Amino acid sequence: MDNNARLSSTRPQRGRFAVVGIVALAVVMTACTAGSTPHGEFARDKQILASCDRSAPPASDIQIDGTGSSNSPAITEERMAAVEQIVRTTAICSGRVRMSVFSGSSAATATLFDGALPLHSATDNARLKRVQTVVDDAMVRIRDAYEPAVAGLKGKGSDITAQYRLAGEWANQVGGDFRLHLYLFTDGFQNVGVKLGQQAVSKQEAAELASKTNVPKLPGASVTVAGLGRVAGEPPRSDVVEGLVVYYDALCDKAGAAKCVSVTDYAPEGR
């Protein structure tokens, strides 16, 4: 299996899971570029609006691993492109966004953005016409704060699982009217507490590790872990990435989330 292949386990009872290869990802990104005219973007925004769950707007918690193993200019730009799409969807659906970077513990976390994305207007069309301005304003704040925040992270190592607890705490703070959407952009190589080095682990070993990992219950949440195996240097073997996918799917399942996606590359659904 190609190291760049998108990997995901499938659990039908949890809903539909994205399983997209690198070729499909390229098609998606090309389609986005080709249809990036104002009219095309407006049409896609209307499709997103039609799919919004208006009874439970998204509380989108975006956590980026700021440790050096996956901190390259190319990976950072990929992540920022994904963040912008998440911010856009969240704004259209009248949600909230929190964007943070982290390293070796829950204390070694810096928040870049936390707030609502208001599109106050009398009609849906008027609201959608304000989307780009709201997204641009949020992304300027996020991009300006990103590099200083990463440089200021304290401690060594990467404590990815600690972010589940922080996400649960934030979801409680914003209240039950919102639905938590947790996005973890990380290479997946946890090395604080649970050790997930660049060696292959079997499905059974990964599941056993997840069973011993403390995570909060996140009922109703959507959890996406993206970038697994994406490192600044030589990529890991496919069997190593497969073990990471199994581990993070099992961890999400233990948290009781409604939807779990663990992949090498992030692509927004419906794009």
C-alpha positions, 0 to 999 in steps of 0.5 A: 500500500502506498504510504500516501494512501488515505487510510480509515477503518469503517464502522457502519454503526458510526456513520459514513467514513471518508476513504479517499486516495491521494488521486481522489484528493487531487481531484477534489482540490482541482475541482475546488480550484477550478470552481473558485469563481465568486459564483461557484463559491457562492453555490458551494456555500449554499450547499453547505448551508443546506446541510447544516444542522440548525438544531446543533451548530458546530463547535469546531475545535481545531488542534494543530500539533506544533512539534517539530516532527511534522512542522514543515512549511508544506505541511503547515500550508496544507493544514492552514488550507484545511483550517480555512475550509473548517472555519468557512463551514463553521461560519456558514452554519452559525457555529463557533471556532477554537484554534490552538497549537499544542506540544508535550502536555495539555498545559503546553497549548496556545489558543490562537482564536476562540469565538463565534463567527457572526453572519448577522443578516436578514436573509440567507443570501445576505448572510452568505455574501458576508462569509468571505469577509468573516473567514478572511478576518479569522484567518488573518488572526490565526496566521499572524498568531501561528508561528509565534505560538509554535515558537513559544510552546514549552516542553518536549514531546507530543501529547496528542491524547491530552487534547481530547480532554481539552476538547471535552472541557471546551464543549462543556463551556460553550454549552449543549446547544452546540455539537463538538467537531474535534479536528486534530492535525498531527502526524500521530506519533504520541510520545508522552504517556502512550508511546507510538514511535515509528514502529508498526503495531498490530491491530490488536496492540493498537486497540489494547493501547487505546483501551489503556488511554484515558479519554473523556466521553464525547457523546454526539461529537465528530472526531477527525484525526488528520495527517497520520504519518505525515512527517517533515522527513522520510515518511513511515512505512504503510504498516506503521500508518495503519497502526496509527489509524487503528489506534486513533479510531479505537481511541475515538470509539472509546470516547463514544463519539458519533463519528470517527475519521482517522486519515493521512490527508484531510479533505472536507466532505462534499468538496 
